[in-house]
Amino acid sequence: MSRNTVALIAAALTFMSAGAGYVPEGWNLAAREKFAEQRFGIFIHWGIYANYAQGEWYQQQIGIDTETYGRMKDGFCPSKFDAKEWVRVFKDAGAKYVTITSRHHDGFSLWPTKADDGYNIAETPFRRDILGELAKACGEAGLQLNFYYSLMDWHRKDYPAGSAAKKVFGDQKGDYESYKRFMLAQMGELIDSYRPGVIWLDGEWEHARRRKDGTWSRTLDWDFDTIYDFIHSKNVLVANNNHQPIRPKEDIQLFERDLPGEGEMFSKNQPLAHDRPVEQCDVIQKGVWGYKINERTFRTPEEVCAMICRCAAKDSNLLMNIGPDGSGRLPAPAVGVMADVGKWMRANGDAIYATRGLGLVKNADGSETGKTRKGDDIYTITIAKGAFPSVERNLQQGSH
C-alpha cells in the first residue's frame, strides 16, 4: 500500500469520526489517489455554442429563447474534428487526463443519448459520436477521460429554473423528479458506454445563496445522495463545482479559477477540506470557457507552467480549459502554448506528477517559492513573473 493511500485512508477515517458517517470504499480511495497523482488535465468546453463563437453562456447572456437557440443544432457540423489530433496535443503538453462537457447548461448532448428529445449530436448533420471517438483516442493514448455534466438546463421544460436559467425560461417551475430521472438515465449512458473516471457536476450554485452567517439557503433539494450513490455504484468518482463546503460523498474538491485555499473569485468563502484530492480549473483564453472569436488574449506557456506549479505546491491538480471552435479545431494560439508547456513538463515533470504539495510562499521580490515531495525527494520551485519556473531537487535531510 502506497504512502498516499495510507494518508487518504487516515483522512477518510478522521472525517468519519467527525460525524460524517461516510467512508469511501477501497476502489474509491485508489481512484482518488490515481486522480491526485495526475496533477495536470485538459478541460474542453464544446457544444453548439461554438458555432455562435461567443462563449458558452451566449444563450443566457442575451436571452435567446430555447426554440431559436436550438436551431443551431441543424447547423452543427464540425468537419475538422479529429479526436486523435486533440489527444496528441494534450498528451504532448504533459496532460494525464481530459474532462469534456458532455452536456453544458444549454442542454445539448455531445453523444447520441436515448434519454432526451433529440437534442443531441445524433440529430445534427455531423451525427458522429464525439464522446465515443474521444474515449477511443484517450484510451489508445493512455489518458483518463472524465465528463463534465451540467445540472442546470436551458432546454428542458421539466427543469426548475433558478437564478441563471430564469433569463431563458422566466419563472419556470418544472418537475424536478422528472428531470432527475432524465439526468440519472443520461449519467448511466455516459458511464456504461464510455467508462469515465469522474462525473464533474456544475450548476448547483444557481439554486443556492450564502447567508451573512456563513450558512447556505437552497431553493431546490437536488437529492444528491441518490445521484452520488448511483455514480459510485458504477465505480466512478463524483466532483461538484458548487462553490460551497464539500460534502462527504464528493470525492474531489473543486475550485473554479481560484487557487485552493486562497480564493478571490467564485470560491472566496469555500474552505479547503484537506481530506481528499483537489482540482483548480481555469481558462487559457481570457475570460471564457467556450470559444470566443473576438477574444485574442491567451495565457502564455510561462503562465500555464506557473499555474501547474502553484497547484502542485498546494497539493492540487490544474485543469486547464481550451474551447474548440465550431469547425472542431483547437485554437492555434492554444496549441502553440500547449507545445511549449509540454517541453517544460518533459524536463521538470518529476517535480509535479505523483507529488504531495508542501506549500507555496510569496517572496518579498514578487516571486513565489513552492515545494513538492515525492518519496525522499523535495523539489523547490521558483516562480517569477514572465519566466518559466525553475526547479531544484534535494534529498530529504536524513534520507539515504
C-alpha positions as CSV (number, residue, x, y, z in Angstrom):
1,M,0.0,0.0,0.0
2,S,1.5,3.4,-1.0
3,R,2.1,6.3,1.3
4,N,-0.5,8.3,-0.4
5,T,-3.2,5.6,0.0
6,V,-2.4,5.4,3.7
7,A,-2.8,9.1,4.0
8,L,-6.1,9.1,2.2
9,I,-7.4,6.3,4.4
10,A,-6.4,8.1,7.5
11,A,-8.1,11.3,6.3
12,A,-11.3,9.3,5.5
13,L,-11.3,7.8,9.0
14,T,-10.8,11.2,10.6
15,F,-13.7,12.5,8.5
16,M,-15.9,9.7,9.7
17,S,-15.0,10.2,13.3
18,A,-16.1,13.8,13.0
19,G,-19.6,12.5,12.4
20,A,-20.0,12.4,8.7
21,G,-20.9,8.8,8.7
22,Y,-19.5,8.0,5.2
23,V,-16.3,6.2,4.4
24,P,-15.2,5.7,0.8
25,E,-14.7,2.1,-0.4
26,G,-11.3,0.7,-1.5
27,W,-11.8,1.3,-5.2
28,N,-12.8,4.8,-4.4
29,L,-9.6,5.6,-2.4
30,A,-7.5,4.0,-5.2
31,A,-9.2,6.1,-7.8
32,R,-8.8,9.3,-5.7
33,E,-5.1,8.6,-5.4
34,K,-4.7,8.0,-9.1
35,F,-6.5,11.3,-9.8
36,A,-4.3,13.2,-7.4
37,E,-1.1,11.8,-8.9
38,Q,-2.0,13.0,-12.5
39,R,-1.7,16.7,-11.5
40,F,-2.4,18.2,-14.9
41,G,-5.5,17.8,-17.1
42,I,-7.2,19.5,-20.1
43,F,-10.7,20.8,-19.8
44,I,-12.8,21.1,-23.0
45,H,-15.9,23.3,-23.3
46,W,-17.6,22.5,-26.6
47,G,-21.1,22.3,-28.0
48,I,-23.4,24.0,-30.5
49,Y,-22.5,27.4,-28.8
50,A,-19.1,27.1,-30.6
51,N,-21.0,28.0,-33.8
52,Y,-22.0,31.3,-32.3
53,A,-18.3,31.8,-31.3
54,Q,-19.3,34.0,-28.3
55,G,-18.6,31.7,-25.4
56,E,-20.6,29.0,-23.7
57,W,-23.1,31.4,-21.9
58,Y,-24.2,33.2,-25.1
59,Q,-27.8,31.9,-25.0
60,Q,-28.3,33.1,-21.4
61,Q,-26.4,36.3,-21.7
62,I,-28.7,37.7,-24.5
63,G,-31.8,35.7,-23.5
64,I,-32.3,33.7,-26.7
65,D,-35.4,31.5,-26.3
66,T,-34.9,27.8,-26.4
67,E,-36.5,27.2,-29.8
68,T,-34.5,29.9,-31.6
69,Y,-31.2,28.9,-30.0
70,G,-31.8,25.2,-30.6
71,R,-31.9,25.7,-34.4
72,M,-28.1,25.9,-34.3
73,K,-28.3,22.1,-33.8
74,D,-29.2,21.8,-37.5
75,G,-26.1,23.7,-38.5
76,F,-23.6,22.0,-36.2
77,C,-21.2,20.0,-38.4
78,P,-17.6,20.3,-37.1
79,S,-15.9,18.8,-40.1
80,K,-12.4,19.3,-38.8
81,F,-12.9,17.5,-35.5
82,D,-10.2,14.9,-35.1
83,A,-10.2,13.2,-31.7
84,K,-6.7,11.7,-32.2
85,E,-5.2,15.1,-33.0
86,W,-6.8,16.6,-29.9
87,V,-5.4,13.9,-27.8
88,R,-1.9,14.2,-29.4
89,V,-1.9,17.9,-28.5
90,F,-3.0,17.1,-24.9
91,K,-0.6,14.3,-24.3
92,D,2.4,16.2,-25.8
93,A,1.5,19.0,-23.4
94,G,2.0,16.6,-20.5
95,A,-1.7,16.3,-19.6
96,K,-2.7,13.0,-18.0
97,Y,-6.5,13.3,-18.3
98,V,-9.2,15.1,-20.3
99,T,-12.5,16.4,-18.9
100,I,-15.1,17.4,-21.6
101,T,-18.5,18.9,-21.4
102,S,-20.8,16.0,-22.2
103,R,-23.7,18.5,-21.8
104,H,-23.4,22.1,-20.8
105,H,-26.1,24.5,-19.5
106,D,-27.7,24.8,-22.9
107,G,-28.8,21.2,-22.6
108,F,-27.2,19.9,-25.9
109,S,-25.6,16.4,-25.6
110,L,-22.4,15.5,-27.4
111,W,-23.3,11.8,-27.6
112,P,-26.3,10.0,-29.2
113,T,-28.3,9.8,-26.0
114,K,-31.6,7.9,-26.0
115,A,-32.8,9.8,-22.9
116,D,-33.6,13.2,-24.4
117,D,-36.0,14.6,-27.0
118,G,-33.4,14.5,-29.8
119,Y,-31.3,17.5,-28.7
120,N,-28.0,15.7,-29.2
121,I,-25.2,15.0,-31.7
122,A,-27.1,12.3,-33.5
123,E,-29.7,14.8,-34.7
124,T,-27.1,17.2,-36.3
125,P,-25.7,17.0,-39.8
126,F,-22.5,15.7,-38.2
127,R,-24.1,12.7,-36.5
128,R,-20.8,11.1,-35.3
129,D,-20.5,10.2,-31.6
130,I,-18.0,12.8,-30.4
131,L,-17.6,11.3,-26.9
132,G,-17.1,7.8,-28.3
133,E,-14.4,8.9,-30.7
134,L,-12.7,10.9,-27.9
135,A,-13.0,7.9,-25.5
136,K,-11.3,5.7,-28.0
137,A,-8.5,8.2,-28.7
138,C,-7.9,8.7,-25.0
139,G,-7.8,5.0,-24.3
140,E,-5.2,4.4,-27.0
141,A,-3.0,7.2,-25.7
142,G,-3.3,6.3,-22.0
143,L,-5.2,9.4,-20.9
144,Q,-8.1,9.2,-18.5
145,L,-11.4,10.6,-19.8
146,N,-13.8,12.4,-17.4
147,F,-17.2,14.0,-18.2
148,Y,-18.5,17.4,-17.1
149,Y,-22.3,17.2,-16.7
150,S,-24.5,20.3,-16.2
151,L,-27.1,20.1,-13.5
152,M,-28.7,23.3,-14.9
153,D,-30.6,23.1,-18.2
154,W,-31.8,25.9,-20.5
155,H,-33.6,23.5,-22.8
156,R,-35.9,21.1,-20.9
157,K,-39.3,22.1,-19.7
158,D,-39.1,20.0,-16.6
159,Y,-36.0,21.8,-15.2
160,P,-36.9,24.1,-12.3
161,A,-35.4,27.5,-13.3
162,G,-33.0,29.1,-10.8
163,S,-31.3,32.5,-10.8
164,A,-29.5,32.0,-14.1
165,A,-32.0,29.9,-16.1
166,K,-34.8,32.4,-15.4
167,K,-33.3,34.7,-18.1
168,V,-34.2,32.0,-20.6
169,F,-37.3,30.4,-19.1
170,G,-38.7,33.1,-16.8
171,D,-40.2,31.6,-13.6
172,Q,-40.4,28.0,-14.8
173,K,-41.5,25.7,-12.0
174,G,-40.5,22.5,-13.8
175,D,-40.8,19.0,-12.4
176,Y,-37.6,18.0,-10.6
177,E,-38.5,14.3,-10.1
178,S,-38.9,14.0,-13.9
179,Y,-35.7,16.0,-14.5
180,K,-33.8,13.9,-12.0
181,R,-34.9,10.7,-13.8
182,F,-33.6,12.2,-17.0
183,M,-30.2,13.1,-15.5
184,L,-29.7,9.6,-14.0
185,A,-30.6,8.0,-17.3
186,Q,-28.0,10.1,-19.1
187,M,-25.4,9.6,-16.5
188,G,-26.0,5.8,-16.8
189,E,-25.5,6.0,-20.5
190,L,-22.3,8.0,-20.1
191,I,-20.7,5.7,-17.6
192,D,-21.8,2.4,-19.2
193,S,-20.9,3.5,-22.8
194,Y,-17.6,5.3,-22.2
195,R,-16.3,4.4,-18.7
196,P,-15.2,7.8,-17.4
197,G,-13.1,8.2,-14.3
198,V,-15.1,11.2,-12.9
199,I,-18.5,12.8,-13.4
200,W,-17.9,16.5,-12.9
201,L,-21.1,18.3,-12.0
202,D,-21.9,22.0,-12.4
203,G,-24.8,24.4,-11.9
204,E,-26.0,23.7,-8.4
205,W,-25.0,27.2,-7.4
206,E,-28.0,28.8,-9.2
207,H,-30.2,27.3,-6.5
208,A,-28.0,28.4,-3.5
209,R,-27.2,31.6,-1.7
210,R,-24.7,32.1,1.1
211,R,-26.2,33.9,4.1
212,K,-24.2,36.5,6.1
213,D,-23.7,34.0,8.9
214,G,-21.9,31.6,6.5
215,T,-24.7,29.1,6.2
216,W,-26.4,28.4,2.8
217,S,-30.0,28.7,1.7
218,R,-31.2,26.4,-1.1
219,T,-34.2,26.8,-3.4
220,L,-34.1,23.2,-4.7
221,D,-33.4,19.8,-3.0
222,W,-31.2,18.1,-5.6
223,D,-31.3,14.8,-3.7
224,F,-27.5,14.4,-4.2
225,D,-27.4,11.3,-2.1
226,T,-29.3,9.5,-4.8
227,I,-27.2,11.0,-7.6
228,Y,-23.9,10.3,-5.8
229,D,-24.8,6.8,-4.8
230,F,-25.8,6.0,-8.4
231,I,-22.5,7.2,-9.8
232,H,-20.5,5.5,-7.0
233,S,-22.4,2.2,-7.7
234,K,-20.7,2.2,-11.1
235,N,-17.2,2.8,-9.6
236,V,-16.9,6.4,-10.8
237,L,-15.8,9.4,-8.8
238,V,-18.0,12.4,-8.1
239,A,-17.0,16.1,-8.2
240,N,-19.3,19.1,-7.8
241,N,-18.4,22.6,-8.8
242,N,-20.8,24.2,-6.3
243,H,-18.6,26.8,-4.7
244,Q,-19.6,25.5,-1.3
245,P,-18.1,23.5,1.5
246,I,-17.6,19.9,0.3
247,R,-20.0,17.1,1.2
248,P,-18.9,13.7,2.5
249,K,-19.7,11.8,-0.8
250,E,-17.9,14.2,-3.1
251,D,-14.5,12.7,-4.0
252,I,-12.7,15.7,-5.4
253,Q,-12.8,19.3,-4.1
254,L,-13.1,21.8,-7.0
255,F,-12.0,25.4,-7.1
256,E,-13.1,27.4,-10.1
257,R,-10.5,29.9,-11.2
258,D,-9.2,30.1,-7.6
259,L,-6.0,28.7,-6.1
260,P,-7.2,26.3,-3.5
261,G,-7.5,27.9,-0.1
262,E,-6.8,31.4,-1.5
263,G,-10.0,32.0,-3.3
264,E,-10.7,35.5,-4.6
265,M,-13.4,34.8,-7.2
266,F,-16.0,32.0,-7.1
267,S,-14.7,30.2,-4.1
268,K,-13.8,33.2,-1.9
269,N,-15.7,31.7,1.1
270,Q,-15.1,28.0,0.3
271,P,-13.0,26.3,3.0
272,L,-10.3,23.8,1.9
273,A,-11.2,20.3,3.2
274,H,-7.6,18.8,3.3
275,D,-9.0,15.2,3.3
276,R,-9.3,14.4,-0.4
277,P,-7.9,15.4,-3.9
278,V,-8.2,19.0,-5.0
279,E,-8.5,20.5,-8.5
280,Q,-8.3,24.1,-9.7
281,C,-9.9,24.7,-13.2
282,D,-9.0,27.8,-15.2
283,V,-9.1,29.1,-18.8
284,I,-6.4,29.6,-21.4
285,Q,-8.5,32.1,-23.5
286,K,-9.1,35.2,-21.4
287,G,-12.4,35.2,-19.5
288,V,-14.2,32.4,-21.5
289,W,-14.5,28.6,-21.4
290,G,-16.3,28.2,-24.8
291,Y,-14.6,29.6,-27.9
292,K,-14.9,33.3,-28.4
293,I,-13.8,34.6,-31.8
294,N,-13.0,38.2,-30.8
295,E,-11.0,37.3,-27.7
296,R,-7.4,37.1,-28.8
297,T,-5.7,37.1,-25.4
298,F,-4.4,33.7,-24.4
299,R,-2.2,32.7,-21.5
300,T,1.5,32.3,-22.2
301,P,3.3,29.0,-21.7
302,E,5.2,30.5,-18.8
303,E,1.8,31.4,-17.1
304,V,0.4,27.9,-17.6
305,C,3.5,26.3,-16.2
306,A,3.5,28.7,-13.2
307,M,-0.1,27.7,-12.6
308,I,0.7,24.0,-12.7
309,C,3.5,24.6,-10.2
310,R,1.3,26.7,-7.8
311,C,-1.3,24.0,-7.8
312,A,1.2,21.2,-7.2
313,A,2.7,23.1,-4.3
314,K,-0.9,23.5,-2.9
315,D,-1.4,19.7,-3.3
316,S,-3.8,20.3,-6.2
317,N,-4.3,19.4,-9.8
318,L,-4.7,22.0,-12.6
319,L,-7.4,21.5,-15.2
320,M,-6.7,24.0,-18.0
321,N,-9.6,24.8,-20.3
322,I,-9.4,25.0,-24.1
323,G,-12.5,25.9,-26.2
324,P,-12.5,24.4,-29.7
325,D,-14.2,26.4,-32.5
326,G,-17.2,25.5,-34.5
327,S,-15.2,23.6,-37.0
328,G,-13.8,21.3,-34.3
329,R,-10.3,22.7,-34.3
330,L,-8.4,23.8,-31.2
331,P,-7.5,27.5,-31.4
332,A,-4.0,27.8,-32.9
333,P,-2.6,30.0,-30.1
334,A,-3.7,27.4,-27.5
335,V,-2.0,24.6,-29.5
336,G,1.2,26.6,-29.6
337,V,1.1,27.3,-25.8
338,M,0.5,23.6,-25.1
339,A,3.5,22.6,-27.2
340,D,5.8,24.8,-25.1
341,V,4.2,23.6,-21.8
342,G,4.9,20.1,-22.9
343,K,8.6,20.9,-23.3
344,W,8.8,22.2,-19.8
345,M,6.8,19.3,-18.3
346,R,9.1,16.7,-20.0
347,A,12.1,18.4,-18.3
348,N,10.5,19.1,-14.9
349,G,7.6,16.6,-14.6
350,D,9.3,14.8,-11.7
351,A,8.6,17.8,-9.5
352,I,4.9,17.7,-10.5
353,Y,3.5,14.2,-11.1
354,A,2.6,12.0,-8.2
355,T,4.0,14.5,-5.7
356,R,2.5,15.9,-2.5
357,G,2.4,19.7,-2.1
358,L,4.4,21.2,0.8
359,G,3.2,24.8,0.4
360,L,3.6,28.0,-1.5
361,V,5.3,31.2,-0.2
362,K,5.2,34.7,-1.7
363,N,8.6,36.4,-1.6
364,A,9.5,40.0,-1.0
365,D,10.7,40.4,-4.5
366,G,7.4,39.3,-6.0
367,S,8.4,35.8,-6.9
368,E,6.9,32.7,-5.3
369,T,8.5,29.6,-3.9
370,G,6.7,26.3,-3.9
371,K,7.7,22.9,-2.6
372,T,6.6,19.4,-3.5
373,R,7.7,16.0,-2.2
374,K,8.0,12.6,-3.9
375,G,9.4,9.8,-1.7
376,D,12.7,11.1,-0.3
377,D,12.9,13.9,-2.8
378,I,12.0,17.5,-2.1
379,Y,11.6,19.9,-5.1
380,T,11.9,23.6,-4.7
381,I,10.2,25.5,-7.4
382,T,10.8,29.2,-8.0
383,I,8.1,31.1,-9.9
384,A,8.9,34.5,-11.3
385,K,6.6,36.6,-13.4
386,G,7.3,36.3,-17.2
387,A,9.6,33.3,-16.8
388,F,9.3,29.5,-16.8
389,P,9.5,28.2,-13.3
390,S,12.9,26.8,-12.2
391,V,13.2,23.5,-10.3
392,E,15.8,22.3,-7.8
393,R,15.8,18.7,-6.4
394,N,17.0,18.0,-2.9
395,L,17.2,14.8,-0.9
396,Q,15.3,15.0,2.4
397,Q,17.6,15.5,5.3
398,G,18.5,12.2,7.0
399,S,17.5,10.1,4.0
400,H,20.0,7.8,2.3
